Amino acid sequence: MNVAEKIKPFLLVEHDSGNVSVILNVGTYKAEIFQSRADEGFEGNGYDWGSVAAVFLEERMPHLVDIVRFDSEADMFCAYSDKKEAIESFMMGFKDACEDDVVIRDLLSRAELD
């Protein structure tokens, strides 16, 4: 199974410029985790996903902090880099974290509203 398959429903997009992006159209995948902080304003939108991903990146993959960037919108999470290996490594780890309910809720507990 390749990286693109392993990180679904996140989508890996390679650009002609050499940059690589990962996107997620928000609203269905893991929507229930954001309910635990809905009273604080978390909705599960792209900005919320970006906040959770930033906590993951800073805590679990600090060596990629200056390489992986975020450019999320209200309806879409987006991470990107000009280094394909870095974005793939980040997304493999982040997807594993998303699939572990305890880990993703722990990350969310430290995420800040954007």
C-alpha positions as CSV (number, residue, x, y, z in Angstrom):
1,M,0.0,0.0,0.0
2,N,1.5,3.4,-1.0
3,V,1.4,6.6,1.0
4,A,-1.6,8.0,-0.8
5,E,-3.6,4.9,0.1
6,K,-2.4,4.9,3.7
7,I,-3.4,8.5,4.5
8,K,-6.9,8.4,3.1
9,P,-9.2,10.3,3.4
10,F,-6.4,12.9,3.2
11,L,-5.4,13.5,-0.4
12,L,-1.8,13.8,-1.5
13,V,-1.4,16.4,-4.3
14,E,1.9,16.8,-6.2
15,H,2.3,20.2,-7.9
16,D,4.3,21.1,-11.0
17,S,6.3,23.5,-8.9
18,G,7.7,20.6,-6.9
19,N,5.6,21.4,-3.8
20,V,3.5,18.6,-2.3
21,S,0.2,19.3,-0.5
22,V,-2.0,17.1,1.6
23,I,-5.7,18.2,1.8
24,L,-8.8,17.1,3.6
25,N,-12.3,18.3,2.9
26,V,-13.5,18.6,6.4
27,G,-16.9,17.8,7.9
28,T,-17.1,14.0,8.0
29,Y,-13.7,12.5,9.0
30,K,-13.3,12.4,12.8
31,A,-16.0,15.1,13.2
32,E,-17.0,13.6,16.5
33,I,-13.6,14.4,18.2
34,F,-14.2,18.2,17.8
35,Q,-17.6,17.9,19.7
36,S,-15.6,17.6,23.0
37,R,-14.6,21.2,22.6
38,A,-17.6,22.6,20.7
39,D,-18.5,24.8,23.6
40,E,-15.1,26.5,23.2
41,G,-15.8,27.2,19.5
42,F,-14.2,24.2,17.8
43,E,-16.2,23.1,14.8
44,G,-13.9,20.6,13.1
45,N,-13.2,23.1,10.2
46,G,-9.9,23.4,8.4
47,Y,-8.5,25.8,10.9
48,D,-9.3,23.4,13.7
49,W,-7.6,20.6,11.9
50,G,-4.6,22.9,11.3
51,S,-4.4,23.6,15.0
52,V,-4.4,19.9,15.9
53,A,-1.8,19.1,13.2
54,A,0.4,21.9,14.5
55,V,0.4,20.4,18.0
56,F,1.2,17.0,16.5
57,L,4.1,18.5,14.4
58,E,5.6,20.5,17.3
59,E,5.4,17.6,19.8
60,R,5.9,14.5,17.7
61,M,8.0,15.7,14.7
62,P,9.8,18.9,15.8
63,H,12.5,18.2,13.2
64,L,9.9,19.0,10.5
65,V,8.5,22.2,12.0
66,D,10.4,24.5,9.6
67,I,9.7,22.2,6.6
68,V,5.9,21.4,6.8
69,R,3.6,24.4,6.6
70,F,-0.2,24.8,6.9
71,D,-2.6,26.8,4.7
72,S,-6.0,25.7,5.8
73,E,-9.3,27.3,4.9
74,A,-12.7,27.0,6.6
75,D,-13.8,23.9,4.6
76,M,-10.3,22.4,3.9
77,F,-7.3,21.4,5.9
78,C,-4.0,21.8,4.0
79,A,-0.4,21.0,4.8
80,Y,2.4,21.5,2.3
81,S,6.1,21.3,1.7
82,D,8.7,21.5,-1.0
83,K,10.1,18.2,0.4
84,K,7.9,15.2,-0.6
85,E,9.6,12.9,1.9
86,A,8.9,15.4,4.8
87,I,5.2,15.8,4.0
88,E,4.8,12.0,3.5
89,S,6.5,11.3,6.8
90,F,4.4,13.9,8.6
91,M,1.2,12.6,7.1
92,M,1.9,9.0,7.9
93,G,2.4,9.9,11.5
94,F,-0.5,12.3,11.7
95,K,-2.9,9.8,10.1
96,D,-1.8,7.2,12.7
97,A,-2.5,9.7,15.4
98,C,-5.9,10.5,13.9
99,E,-6.8,6.8,14.0
100,D,-5.9,6.5,17.7
101,D,-8.8,8.0,19.6
102,V,-6.8,8.6,22.7
103,V,-3.9,10.3,20.9
104,I,-6.1,12.6,18.7
105,R,-8.2,13.7,21.6
106,D,-5.0,14.4,23.6
107,L,-3.7,16.5,20.8
108,L,-7.0,18.3,20.5
109,S,-6.9,19.1,24.2
110,R,-3.8,21.3,23.6
111,A,-4.9,22.8,20.2
112,E,-5.8,26.5,20.1
113,L,-8.5,28.1,18.2
114,D,-7.2,29.9,15.1
